[in-house]
């Protein structure tokens, strides 16, 4: 209790008697300080540097699309690397893990469903001794649920900033699963449709869009596998060996998501190939039918053409039953060809 009182006795900048709620400032979603896993209170960005140096104290700040002024203020409070701040100010970064001295900068892509569409966002994480700063860009899910879950387990939160990092990464990876399930339902519907009938143009367009969505999702997930794998080792700044199993679990989940994406992409590729093969088979069958009927009709056409040349010395012209004989020959040849093609399953 005396330590808590000492922490609360830190003077506030600007002469204010109490901290203003951090969410009153645009771009700041949440800013709080924790000690031994217990939330002490909300703080202003200007106070973050003072709390960071306290023993067993962790500052956790959440930002959403902050402006450059706010980012540079956070940089000054935690002495963040300029290159990391430059990346955090510009979204559409590739998922990665960078180490700057005793601090780490992580980029992760987020994904969730919104109005039957996959919406992608981006999260940048600054992790160092005594602080975690998350910067969200785009339409990504709020980490309020993560914060509440961590606060509900003070013993786990007492492990420090790396446990917060694990909780955020685990939340990001878990949000991939509902997206995979929705896409899988659509893929199964298309797969069943391919087996029943030839795909229409609209179905092919839908198949292409699904493949493009999966490609974007794969580009977001696959680099995160390498990021999470690096956390299985203890050579990272401030890494607690007891958390290795947690990060290994996140890595397994990411790999499972990657495998599901690759499997769905293969199913869509097979569905497209099957649709093309079915279409080619139907075209081949139609071409065979046309060729068979053309061969059958060629018999009377050829015979009629020969006897229509009107030469005076053609054989059988004076035969009394010549007309009926020719008709019988035509009928016999046509019936023979029809039976032949029917047995070959051309008709």
ZIJOUR-V497418 format. One record per residue. RES is the residue in three letters. NEAR is the number of other ideal C-beta (glycine too) atoms within 10 Angstrom. D_LAST is the distance of its C-alpha to the last C-alpha in Angstrom with 2 decimals. Layout:
BEGIN
res	near	d_last
RES	NEAR	D_LAST
RES	NEAR	D_LAST
END
This chain:
BEGIN
res	near	d_last
UNK	5	92.44
UNK	6	94.90
UNK	13	92.08
UNK	12	90.24
UNK	8	93.42
UNK	11	93.88
UNK	18	90.41
UNK	10	90.96
UNK	7	94.24
UNK	13	92.63
UNK	9	93.76
UNK	15	91.21
UNK	12	91.04
UNK	9	92.09
UNK	6	94.69
UNK	11	92.42
UNK	5	93.35
UNK	8	89.76
UNK	17	86.36
UNK	14	84.24
UNK	12	80.82
UNK	21	78.58
UNK	14	75.72
UNK	8	77.96
UNK	15	77.39
UNK	10	74.12
UNK	18	71.84
UNK	19	73.56
UNK	18	71.60
UNK	18	73.88
UNK	24	76.79
UNK	19	78.61
UNK	27	80.70
UNK	25	80.47
UNK	18	82.88
UNK	15	82.16
UNK	18	78.87
UNK	13	80.65
UNK	16	80.20
UNK	17	83.57
UNK	13	82.88
UNK	16	81.04
UNK	21	82.43
UNK	18	82.36
UNK	21	80.87
UNK	16	84.43
UNK	22	85.41
UNK	23	82.60
UNK	16	84.50
UNK	18	87.49
UNK	23	85.48
UNK	18	83.47
UNK	10	86.44
UNK	17	87.44
UNK	10	87.02
UNK	14	84.00
UNK	19	83.09
UNK	26	79.59
UNK	26	78.74
UNK	25	75.21
UNK	24	74.29
UNK	24	71.02
UNK	25	70.29
UNK	19	67.50
UNK	13	67.00
UNK	24	70.71
UNK	12	72.35
UNK	12	74.04
UNK	9	77.48
UNK	18	76.46
UNK	21	74.74
UNK	15	77.81
UNK	14	80.01
UNK	25	77.98
UNK	18	78.19
UNK	13	81.97
UNK	20	82.27
UNK	20	80.29
UNK	13	80.84
UNK	21	77.12
UNK	17	75.94
UNK	10	75.42
UNK	11	72.05
UNK	21	70.77
UNK	18	72.08
UNK	11	70.39
UNK	18	67.02
UNK	26	67.58
UNK	17	68.26
UNK	10	64.93
UNK	16	61.75
UNK	10	58.39
UNK	15	59.85
UNK	10	57.86
UNK	21	58.58
UNK	14	61.42
UNK	20	64.70
UNK	13	67.80
UNK	13	71.24
UNK	16	74.35
UNK	9	77.42
UNK	11	77.63
UNK	19	75.04
UNK	23	71.23
UNK	23	68.82
UNK	23	65.31
UNK	23	62.38
UNK	25	59.49
UNK	24	56.52
UNK	22	55.86
UNK	22	52.75
UNK	17	52.19
UNK	14	49.91
UNK	8	51.01
UNK	5	48.94
UNK	7	45.72
UNK	10	46.50
UNK	16	47.92
UNK	15	51.43
UNK	19	53.17
UNK	20	56.90
UNK	20	59.37
UNK	25	62.41
UNK	23	65.25
UNK	23	67.68
UNK	25	71.18
UNK	22	72.52
UNK	21	76.01
UNK	14	78.95
UNK	19	79.74
UNK	24	77.11
UNK	23	73.45
UNK	27	72.27
UNK	24	68.71
UNK	25	67.47
UNK	22	64.31
UNK	22	62.34
UNK	15	59.53
UNK	11	58.07
UNK	20	58.68
UNK	17	59.75
UNK	12	63.47
UNK	24	65.25
UNK	11	67.48
UNK	11	65.67
UNK	20	66.33
UNK	22	69.98
UNK	9	70.35
UNK	15	68.75
UNK	21	71.07
UNK	15	74.10
UNK	9	73.23
UNK	12	73.60
UNK	14	76.88
UNK	8	77.02
UNK	16	73.76
UNK	22	74.70
UNK	15	77.97
UNK	16	76.05
UNK	20	76.21
UNK	24	74.10
UNK	22	71.49
UNK	21	70.65
UNK	24	70.12
UNK	23	67.86
UNK	21	65.87
UNK	22	65.55
UNK	23	64.24
UNK	25	61.69
UNK	19	60.58
UNK	17	60.17
UNK	27	58.10
UNK	23	55.78
UNK	12	55.46
UNK	16	54.34
UNK	24	51.34
UNK	13	49.87
UNK	12	49.18
UNK	23	47.41
UNK	19	45.21
UNK	11	44.43
UNK	15	43.38
UNK	20	41.14
UNK	14	39.65
UNK	10	38.71
UNK	17	36.90
UNK	20	35.11
UNK	13	33.96
UNK	12	32.61
UNK	20	30.60
UNK	15	29.37
UNK	10	28.16
UNK	17	26.48
UNK	20	24.56
UNK	9	23.18
UNK	6	22.08
UNK	10	20.65
UNK	15	20.81
UNK	20	24.42
UNK	11	25.61
UNK	7	28.18
UNK	8	31.03
UNK	17	29.94
UNK	16	29.85
UNK	11	33.29
UNK	16	34.52
UNK	22	33.34
UNK	12	35.19
UNK	12	38.30
UNK	19	38.33
UNK	17	38.24
UNK	10	41.08
UNK	20	43.09
UNK	23	42.73
UNK	12	43.82
UNK	14	46.93
UNK	24	47.64
UNK	16	47.30
UNK	14	49.70
UNK	24	52.15
UNK	25	51.86
UNK	16	51.65
UNK	18	55.06
UNK	26	56.62
UNK	15	55.78
UNK	13	58.23
UNK	19	60.79
UNK	26	60.75
UNK	16	60.79
UNK	16	64.04
UNK	23	65.62
UNK	17	65.23
UNK	11	68.14
UNK	11	71.77
UNK	7	72.63
UNK	16	71.98
UNK	15	75.01
UNK	16	76.29
UNK	18	73.47
UNK	14	74.40
UNK	8	73.17
UNK	10	72.68
UNK	19	69.91
UNK	15	67.79
UNK	9	65.78
UNK	21	65.01
UNK	23	63.72
UNK	14	61.73
UNK	15	60.07
UNK	25	59.20
UNK	21	57.76
UNK	12	55.54
UNK	17	54.29
UNK	24	53.55
UNK	17	51.63
UNK	14	49.61
UNK	24	48.79
UNK	17	47.79
UNK	10	45.50
UNK	20	43.87
UNK	23	43.34
UNK	13	41.83
UNK	13	39.51
UNK	22	38.35
UNK	17	37.83
UNK	10	35.65
UNK	17	33.58
UNK	20	33.12
UNK	12	32.20
UNK	12	29.59
UNK	24	28.27
UNK	17	28.01
UNK	11	26.33
UNK	15	23.86
UNK	20	23.11
UNK	13	22.64
UNK	11	20.37
UNK	15	18.22
UNK	12	18.13
UNK	10	17.27
UNK	11	14.43
UNK	11	12.96
UNK	10	13.72
UNK	10	12.12
UNK	12	8.75
UNK	10	9.27
UNK	11	10.60
UNK	15	7.78
UNK	13	5.59
UNK	11	9.03
UNK	12	9.83
UNK	18	7.24
UNK	15	8.46
UNK	10	11.81
UNK	15	12.00
UNK	19	11.38
UNK	12	13.92
UNK	14	16.19
UNK	17	17.17
UNK	16	18.98
UNK	12	20.20
UNK	12	21.80
UNK	15	23.35
UNK	11	24.63
UNK	10	26.01
UNK	11	27.87
UNK	15	29.43
UNK	7	30.26
UNK	7	32.69
UNK	7	35.57
UNK	8	37.45
UNK	5	40.12
UNK	5	39.76
UNK	12	36.01
UNK	7	35.37
UNK	11	34.45
UNK	11	35.63
UNK	7	38.42
UNK	11	36.46
UNK	7	36.61
UNK	9	33.14
UNK	14	31.50
UNK	11	29.50
UNK	10	27.97
UNK	12	27.32
UNK	17	25.42
UNK	12	23.26
UNK	11	22.61
UNK	13	21.72
UNK	16	19.26
UNK	12	17.64
UNK	11	17.63
UNK	16	16.13
UNK	16	13.29
UNK	11	12.64
UNK	12	13.02
UNK	18	10.58
UNK	16	7.86
UNK	11	9.02
UNK	14	9.33
UNK	18	6.00
UNK	11	4.93
UNK	9	8.20
UNK	10	7.84
UNK	8	5.33
UNK	17	3.81
UNK	15	0.00
END
